Amino acid sequence: MAQETERDFFCVVSDAFRVFARRSSALLGSAWAFAGALLVIVVWLITGPTFHFSDTWQLIINTGTTIVTFLMVFLIQNTQNRDAKAMHLKLDEIIRALKDARNELVDLEELSDDDLKRLEEQFKQLRQKAEKDDTQPSRQLEPTELR
């Protein structure tokens, strides 16, 4: 019972952080957040002469930016992890749905670097073969299609 309560607490905290991270990421990734950060820096620069460009004046911006950067790393990592996981699941579903797709490609993120390199080489060879094969339409875009 105690283990179940502890797990429930962890789930609640994890879900709360997920919601907080998602909302914070949306807010802090906006143009308004950038404008606000720019305003803080402009105000800091303007106050420089008032504080005689002292060490304390410099320490304020250094400390503030360090703290914000430190916290943002965790928010960004959390949202990127979730986005990557969701993207993998979507791609896995597409692979499973396609009749001729190789299902062993579903868990590519679990492969070693050497295995990924070998698979990359296989796809490179397939692409080169398809480019040489006259029955396959070219996948290169014409200059007019790039606009």
C-alpha positions as CSV (number, residue, x, y, z in Angstrom):
1,M,0.0,0.0,0.0
2,A,2.8,2.4,0.9
3,Q,4.6,1.6,-2.4
4,E,1.4,2.3,-4.3
5,T,0.9,5.6,-2.6
6,E,4.5,6.5,-3.3
7,R,4.1,5.6,-7.0
8,D,0.9,7.6,-7.1
9,F,2.7,10.6,-5.7
10,F,5.5,10.3,-8.2
11,C,2.9,10.1,-11.0
12,V,1.1,13.2,-9.8
13,V,4.4,15.1,-9.5
14,S,5.5,13.9,-13.0
15,D,2.2,14.8,-14.5
16,A,2.2,18.2,-12.9
17,F,5.8,18.9,-14.2
18,R,4.7,17.7,-17.7
19,V,1.8,20.2,-17.7
20,F,4.0,22.9,-16.3
21,A,6.8,22.2,-18.8
22,R,4.5,22.2,-21.8
23,R,2.8,25.5,-20.8
24,S,6.1,27.1,-19.9
25,S,7.6,26.0,-23.2
26,A,4.8,27.5,-25.1
27,L,4.9,30.7,-23.2
28,L,8.7,31.1,-23.0
29,G,9.1,30.2,-26.7
30,S,6.9,33.1,-27.8
31,A,7.8,36.4,-29.4
32,W,6.5,38.1,-26.2
33,A,8.9,36.2,-24.0
34,F,11.8,37.2,-26.3
35,A,10.6,40.9,-26.3
36,G,10.5,40.7,-22.4
37,A,14.0,39.3,-22.2
38,L,15.2,42.0,-24.6
39,L,13.5,44.6,-22.5
40,V,15.2,43.3,-19.3
41,I,18.6,43.6,-21.0
42,V,17.9,47.1,-22.3
43,V,16.8,48.2,-18.8
44,W,20.0,46.6,-17.4
45,L,22.1,48.4,-19.9
46,I,20.4,51.8,-19.3
47,T,21.0,51.4,-15.5
48,G,24.7,50.8,-16.1
49,P,25.8,54.5,-15.8
50,T,23.6,54.9,-12.7
51,F,25.5,52.0,-11.0
52,H,28.9,53.1,-12.5
53,F,29.1,49.8,-14.3
54,S,30.0,48.2,-11.0
55,D,30.8,44.5,-10.4
56,T,27.5,44.2,-8.6
57,W,25.7,45.6,-11.7
58,Q,27.4,43.0,-13.9
59,L,26.8,40.2,-11.3
60,I,23.0,40.8,-11.4
61,I,22.7,40.0,-15.2
62,N,25.2,37.2,-15.0
63,T,23.4,35.5,-12.1
64,G,20.0,36.1,-13.6
65,T,20.9,34.6,-17.0
66,T,22.7,31.7,-15.4
67,I,19.6,30.8,-13.3
68,V,17.2,31.2,-16.2
69,T,19.5,29.1,-18.5
70,F,19.8,26.4,-15.9
71,L,16.1,26.1,-15.5
72,M,15.3,26.3,-19.2
73,V,17.6,23.3,-19.9
74,F,15.2,21.1,-17.9
75,L,12.1,22.5,-19.5
76,I,13.5,22.2,-23.0
77,Q,14.8,18.7,-22.4
78,N,11.4,17.5,-21.1
79,T,9.4,18.9,-24.0
80,Q,11.9,17.5,-26.5
81,N,11.8,14.1,-24.9
82,R,8.0,14.0,-25.1
83,D,8.0,15.4,-28.7
84,A,10.6,12.8,-29.8
85,K,8.7,10.0,-28.1
86,A,5.4,11.1,-29.7
87,M,7.1,11.3,-33.1
88,H,8.6,7.8,-32.7
89,L,5.2,6.4,-31.9
90,K,3.6,8.1,-34.9
91,L,6.3,6.8,-37.2
92,D,6.1,3.3,-35.6
93,E,2.4,3.3,-36.4
94,I,3.0,4.3,-40.0
95,I,5.6,1.5,-40.4
96,R,3.3,-1.0,-38.9
97,A,0.4,0.1,-41.2
98,L,2.5,-0.1,-44.4
99,K,2.3,-3.6,-45.9
100,D,5.9,-3.6,-47.4
101,A,7.6,-1.7,-44.6
102,R,10.2,-3.5,-42.5
103,N,9.0,-3.8,-39.0
104,E,12.5,-4.1,-37.6
105,L,12.8,-0.4,-38.3
106,V,10.3,0.3,-35.5
107,D,12.8,0.5,-32.7
108,L,15.8,2.1,-34.4
109,E,16.5,4.3,-31.4
110,E,17.5,1.2,-29.5
111,L,20.2,0.2,-32.0
112,S,23.9,0.6,-31.5
113,D,25.8,3.3,-33.4
114,D,27.4,0.6,-35.5
115,D,24.1,-0.9,-36.4
116,L,22.7,2.5,-37.3
117,K,25.7,3.1,-39.5
118,R,25.2,-0.2,-41.3
119,L,21.5,0.6,-41.8
120,E,22.3,4.1,-43.1
121,E,24.7,2.5,-45.6
122,Q,21.9,0.1,-46.8
123,F,19.6,3.0,-47.3
124,K,22.3,4.9,-49.2
125,Q,22.8,1.9,-51.5
126,L,19.0,1.6,-52.0
127,R,18.8,5.3,-52.9
128,Q,21.7,5.1,-55.3
129,K,20.1,2.0,-56.9
130,A,16.7,3.8,-57.3
131,E,18.5,6.8,-58.9
132,K,20.1,4.5,-61.4
133,D,17.0,2.5,-62.1
134,D,15.1,4.1,-65.0
135,T,11.7,2.6,-63.9
136,Q,11.8,4.7,-60.7
137,P,10.8,8.4,-61.1
138,S,13.5,10.8,-60.0
139,R,13.0,12.2,-56.5
140,Q,15.1,15.3,-57.3
141,L,13.2,18.5,-57.5
142,E,13.3,20.7,-60.6
143,P,14.4,24.3,-59.9
144,T,10.9,25.5,-60.7
145,E,9.5,23.2,-57.9
146,L,11.8,24.8,-55.3
147,R,10.0,28.1,-55.3
